[in-house]
Amino acid sequence: MKDFVEELKWRGLIHDMIPGTEELLKEKKVTGYIGFDPTSDSLHIGSLLPIILLMHFQKAGHKPIALVGGATGMIGDPSGKSKERNLLDEETLRKNQEGIKNQLSRFLDFDPALPNAAEILNNYDWFKDIKLLDFVRNIGKHITVNYMMAKDSVKKRLQSDDDQTGMSFTEFTYQLFQGYDFLHLYREKNCVLQMGGSDQWGNITTGTELIRRIEGGKAYALTAPLITKSDGTKFGKTEGGNIWLDAEKTSPYKFYQYWINVSDEDAKDYIKKFTFLDRETIEKLIEEHQKAPHMRVLQKTLAEEVTKMVHGEEALQQAKEASQILFGKNVTEQLKNLDERTFLEIFEGVPSGELPMEYLKTRPEIQKVLVDSGFLSSGNEARRALKENSVSVNKQKVHPEYRLSPDDLIQNRYVLLQRGKKKYFILRFK
């Protein structure tokens, strides 16, 4: 049994708590929950922190509930949003819920033999049978409009001058629905704690207020800070969009690369928040990193730990091998073993050219290939590059007499040409 709050404190994972929360968690085993929004069939790394909170919670001996918002996903949470999002239809929501359930089951232990086995629930299961008049009469009357309008998430939207970014009644009711989730879990699962990001504080405390007013009970709240990047750009976003937890949406290679490329400042923060390494190990890593920042020991450890947690050991090893290809030597075999998607991701943005497959039947000399492909501009440039011994085929240096053959193909389609250390070219055959 670890001290849950103490563990979160040194990792920088606590933003706010209702008074008495820390004492309660030290005193006894508690059931707590976090909600997950089913706006996609995969969670992204912005969802990793709530998942990690639940993992710490379970490791500390408490019982975690992951709540998929099948019903509230139909409404849309205004917290942190500048405008109302599109509502999803039921079929899309069900598909998204299944995807999220499958992902969450990789991080939490659902073994029913455990006294604190994790559970996954869907709030659509209880909302689908509630009649509007009953909800308004039994729940709505307990929370005043004044109370709801005092929430930051509501005030920010109402203060907007743009009519398009005002708040619909649908979104205004969101905090009541989330509050009812807490009340339902309090009644049915003896759940007394809700956790989430700091932007959820208003919604969470509406739940604690409902429990106080309707049941006369005491419920608790704990929020973690929203993750930011030191350069001001949005965490979890790249030029290509979100970094997803689904390997089909974001490959393990790209996932690994995201973490390996974070800044030194962010790495010091993320190694505490996103890994389960103990305090002593992390302090040693930070000390080692400060002595030799160019070795990027923090980034490498962070990328390894998080990729292994999300995608497993085998995917981590493949991502590491793929990462070494760009700068490594004698990696021709690894290059040929790459799947097409990872190959194209490693060399994303590299110039390319195309030639017909019949071209290879003549086993053309490399000098001719360099020019015919469009990689080098002339025969003179090709001869000079070969004379300088600066031309590689699939990361292997070649001599002027070298002839290209079908054996050189990667995934039966590509050849990687290179001049010097940094000038790459993908030749595609079709």
Secondary structure by P-SEA (a helix, b strand, c coil): ccaaaaaaaaaccccccccaaaaaaacbbbbbbbbbbcccccccccaaaaaaaaaaaaaabbbbbbbcaaaaaacccccccccccccccaaaaaaaaaaaaaaaaacccccccccbbbbbbbcccccccccaaaaaacccccccaaaaaacaaaaaaaacccccccccccccaaaaaaaaaaaaaaacccccbbbbcccaaaaaaaaaaaaaaacccccbbbbbcccccccccccccccccccccccccccaaaaaaaaaaccaaaaaaaaaccccccaaaaaaaaaaaaaccccaaaaaaaaaaaaaacccaaaaaaaaaaaaccccccaaaaaaaccaaaaaaaaccccccccccccccccccaaaaaaaacccccaaaaaaaaaaccccccccccccccccccccccccbbbbbbccccbbbbbbcc
